[in-house]
Amino acid sequence: MICPFCRHDDSRVVDSRPVLDGTEIRRRRECPKCGQRFSTQEVALLNIIKRSGATEPFSREKVLVGVRKACQGRPVDEDDLVLLAQRVEETLRSTGQAEIEAQEVGMAILAPLRELDEVAYLRYASVYRNFASLEDFEGEIALLRALPSNANQATTAVTTPEKSTETLNQKTGK
């Protein structure tokens, strides 16, 4: 690392600390020539390869924007969305690759979004997977029903025909 004071091309690390959920490292350095100390921050790069072939740095904010649109009008907290974006980034970083296809980012979003809110999941999947017909939605809904989830099981337990009839009879006094 070049010293910003004397331009000497070497420095010694005095202290290292993780920053921002461990995705960056702040290092305190000392120049052996002039003795001055300075700080640096190191970031592990994660680039996204877009469909056009262009690359750009991964952005949690972009994930949040897309997921917010899918969750619009749904009972989902902003904190849950931030955690989802963090989880997506951790999933992508855990692959150990420095460059990831945009398609993989979308796939990494789908699973945690499904756990968060199934309606938002369907909205996101419909745009992400380019649903063209009602059959596309029906197929995805069939997959959601086939796969067990806590939200799906709770909804099913409340809306079974026996429960609906029982609740209706209680309300009407029959």
C-alpha positions in Angstrom: 0.0 0.0 0.0 1.5 3.4 -1.0 1.9 5.9 1.9 -0.3 8.9 1.2 2.2 11.2 2.9 5.7 10.3 1.5 4.6 8.0 -1.4 6.7 5.1 -0.1 5.4 1.9 -1.7 5.2 -0.2 1.5 3.3 -0.1 4.8 2.8 -2.2 7.8 -0.6 -3.2 9.2 -1.0 -2.1 12.8 -4.7 -3.1 13.3 -7.5 -4.7 11.4 -11.3 -4.6 12.1 -14.3 -5.9 10.3 -16.8 -3.2 9.1 -20.4 -3.4 7.8 -21.4 -6.9 8.8 -18.0 -8.2 8.0 -18.1 -7.4 4.3 -15.3 -4.8 4.6 -12.1 -4.7 6.6 -10.7 -1.4 8.0 -6.9 -1.6 8.4 -4.7 0.9 10.3 -1.3 1.1 8.6 2.0 2.7 9.4 4.6 3.7 6.9 8.1 2.3 7.8 9.8 5.3 6.0 8.1 8.4 7.5 6.3 6.8 10.5 2.9 8.3 9.6 -0.3 6.3 10.2 -3.3 6.0 7.9 -6.4 3.9 7.4 -7.5 1.8 4.5 -10.7 -0.1 3.8 -10.8 -3.3 1.8 -13.9 -4.7 0.2 -14.3 -8.1 -1.4 -15.8 -7.3 -4.8 -18.9 -9.0 -6.0 -19.7 -8.1 -9.6 -23.0 -9.0 -11.4 -22.9 -9.9 -15.0 -26.0 -8.5 -16.7 -27.7 -10.1 -19.7 -26.1 -7.6 -21.9 -22.7 -8.8 -20.8 -21.9 -5.7 -18.9 -20.8 -6.0 -15.3 -21.6 -3.8 -12.3 -21.0 -4.1 -8.6 -23.6 -5.9 -6.5 -26.1 -3.5 -4.8 -28.3 -4.4 -1.9 -30.3 -1.3 -2.7 -31.2 -2.7 -6.1 -32.4 -5.9 -4.4 -34.5 -3.8 -2.0 -36.1 -1.8 -4.8 -37.2 -4.9 -6.6 -38.5 -6.6 -3.5 -40.3 -3.5 -2.3 -42.2 -3.4 -5.5 -43.3 -7.0 -5.1 -44.2 -6.4 -1.4 -46.2 -3.2 -2.1 -49.4 -3.3 -0.1 -48.4 -6.5 1.7 -47.9 -6.7 5.5 -44.1 -6.8 5.3 -41.8 -4.7 7.5 -38.9 -2.7 6.0 -36.6 -4.5 8.5 -37.6 -7.9 7.0 -36.7 -6.6 3.5 -33.3 -5.4 4.7 -32.6 -8.8 6.2 -33.7 -10.4 3.0 -31.3 -8.3 1.0 -28.5 -9.1 3.4 -29.4 -12.8 3.2 -29.3 -12.7 -0.6 -25.8 -11.0 -0.5 -24.5 -13.6 1.9 -25.8 -16.4 -0.3 -24.1 -15.0 -3.3 -20.9 -14.3 -1.5 -20.9 -17.9 -0.1 -20.5 -19.2 -3.6 -16.9 -17.9 -3.5 -17.2 -16.4 -7.0 -16.3 -12.8 -7.7 -18.6 -12.5 -10.7 -22.2 -13.8 -10.7 -24.8 -13.9 -13.4 -27.9 -11.6 -12.9 -30.0 -14.7 -13.3 -28.5 -16.2 -10.1 -29.3 -13.0 -8.2 -32.9 -13.4 -9.1 -32.9 -17.1 -8.0 -31.3 -16.1 -4.7 -34.1 -13.7 -4.1 -36.9 -16.1 -4.8 -36.4 -18.5 -1.9 -36.3 -16.0 1.0 -39.1 -14.0 -0.6 -41.3 -17.0 -0.7 -40.6 -17.6 3.1 -41.4 -13.9 3.8 -44.6 -13.5 1.7 -46.1 -15.9 -0.9 -48.1 -13.2 -2.7 -45.0 -11.0 -3.0 -43.1 -14.1 -4.2 -45.7 -14.7 -6.9 -45.5 -11.0 -8.0 -41.7 -11.1 -8.2 -41.6 -14.5 -9.9 -44.2 -13.3 -12.5 -41.9 -10.4 -13.6 -38.6 -12.3 -13.1 -39.7 -15.4 -15.0 -41.7 -13.5 -17.5 -45.1 -15.1 -16.9 -47.1 -14.8 -20.2 -50.3 -16.5 -19.3 -52.7 -17.5 -16.6 -51.3 -21.1 -16.8 -47.9 -19.8 -15.7 -49.5 -18.4 -12.6 -51.5 -21.6 -12.0 -48.4 -23.7 -12.4 -46.5 -21.6 -9.8 -49.4 -21.6 -7.4 -49.6 -25.4 -7.7 -45.9 -25.6 -6.8 -46.4 -23.4 -3.8 -49.2 -25.6 -2.6 -47.2 -28.7 -3.1 -44.2 -27.4 -1.1 -44.8 -27.2 2.6 -44.3 -23.8 4.3 -45.4 -22.4 7.6 -47.5 -19.7 6.1 -49.1 -22.0 3.6 -50.0 -24.6 6.4 -51.4 -21.9 8.6 -53.6 -20.5 5.7 -54.7 -24.0 4.8 -55.7 -24.8 8.4 -57.9 -21.8 8.6 -59.6 -22.1 5.2 -60.5 -25.8 5.0 -64.2 -26.3 4.0 -65.1 -27.8 7.4 -63.7 -24.8 9.3 -65.3 -22.3 6.9 -68.7 -24.0 7.2 -68.3 -24.3 11.0 -67.4 -20.6 11.2 -70.3 -19.6 9.0 -72.8 -21.7 11.1 -71.5 -20.0 14.2 -72.0 -16.6 12.8 -75.5 -17.3 11.5 -76.5 -19.2 14.7 -77.1 -22.6 13.0 
